[in-house]
Structures are given as C-alpha cells and as structure tokens.
Amino acid sequence: MTRRLEGTVALVTGASSGIGHATALELARQGASVALAGRREDRLTDLAGEITTAGGQALVVPADITDAQAAAEAVERTVEGLGRLDTLVNNAGLMLLGPAPGADLNDWRRMIDINLMGLMYTTHAAVPHLVKAAAEAPRQVADIVNIGSLAGRGAFAMSAVYCATKFGVGAFSESLRQELARQHVRVSVVEPGSVDTELRTHNPAAVQQYIASALGDIERLQGEDIADTVGYIVTRPRHVAVAELLVRPTEQV
C-alpha cells in the first residue's frame, strides 16, 4: 500500500484501547510515527511493541490530559522524541450515563474534564507545532481530528452532560477550523454512532442494560471502522478538508 503519511508524526490520545488503539495502528500502517498518550502505560507499551514489530515507530507518552500542564508536556514529549507533529487525534473520552436529577456531580465534572477540557488543553499545546508542520515538507498540511459522537448532533435522555460535552467538541472544532484554514491546518470532527468499545463498561450494570435494550441486537461499529475514517481524513490531498463525518452502524436508527 501507499504509505501516505511517511515522514510525519501523529499524537493519539486515549490510545490504550478502542478507537484510539485502532487509530494508532492505522496511522502507523500509513507510515506515520505515532506517539501514544493515555493513562494505562502497560497497554501503551504493548501497543508500541505491536507497532514496532510491524516495522513502525512509536513513542509511549503516559499522560492525564485533564491536567493542562500534563497535556502540554505530552505534546512536547512527542515533538522532542519524534521530531515534529503533523497530526493530532483527540480521542480520549468518558461516557457516564444516567438521569440528570440526582446525578453525581463528580461524574459530570469528569466528563467535562476529559471530553472537552482535555481535548482543548492538548489542542492548545499542539497548534503551534501543527502550524509549523503545515509550512514544511513532506506534506505541507497538518490535521486535528476530534472524536465527537452522534450524541453531539442530537440530545438523548440519560445523556445530558455527555451530549453537552460532545456538542461542545463540535462547536470548538468548527470555530478552530475557521481560524486555522488559511494556515493549512485542517480541523475535523468524527461523530461515531454505537461502537463496540470499553466506553459503555464504565457505567453501572443497570445503565449498560439500558444501553443494550435501546440499541437492540444491531451489529455495532468496531474501533477499526472509526480508525479507517480517521485515516481517510488525514490522507486527503492538501486542498481537501473533511470538516465533519458522521459514521453509524447501518442498523442504528
């Protein structure tokens, strides 16, 4: 295959599982050196081994991006360790569902901190490096891909704050896209429907049962499906920007 990202560097947050794990593998397959950010260092190390065994280059970057300094340090470690930064995939996320009345406010804060503030912190630190990369070889374009959600396009019961964070991701992405477009830093948001990942397992059994009953027995997306979407976005020619992509299981209504 054509290694369209040869000579570039990508940073993927939430790379220890699910969409992030699959996306790191896809970008490495396309030729990028990949920095793997997340809180579960053992999993990141295993993933780095998988990438290097396949002939790629990976850097393990343990980080809690809900801390602004830690997010900035993750970006700096990427640039110091791999030489540049061309692609940022903001994937780290948390979905804690349930009724809004009587909800645990700590759950709300955790989702806002990870889904929205962490994404913003990492982006803030990455933008100067992405602007620089877009002005240089090999591709003269750089990318920010933010993983949103179907819940960022329509609000659902039992998901008030999760939806709020994902609507925020969409608004932040579009505003930033307009600001960076003339500098050839493309900003995209990918909005998956139901994906078979660990995300829903962070909820109590009753909530997981609610999710399962709401979806029925449909065939869900896999992390690799969203990774393929990210790979498509960041390998477009310099003059093509995919601002938004909604991807849902065929059977999800």
Summary of the structure (lengths in Angstrom):
residues: 253
radius of gyration: 17.3
end to end distance: 34.9
largest distance: 53.4
contacts: 885
relative contact order: 0.15
helix: 49%
strand: 16%
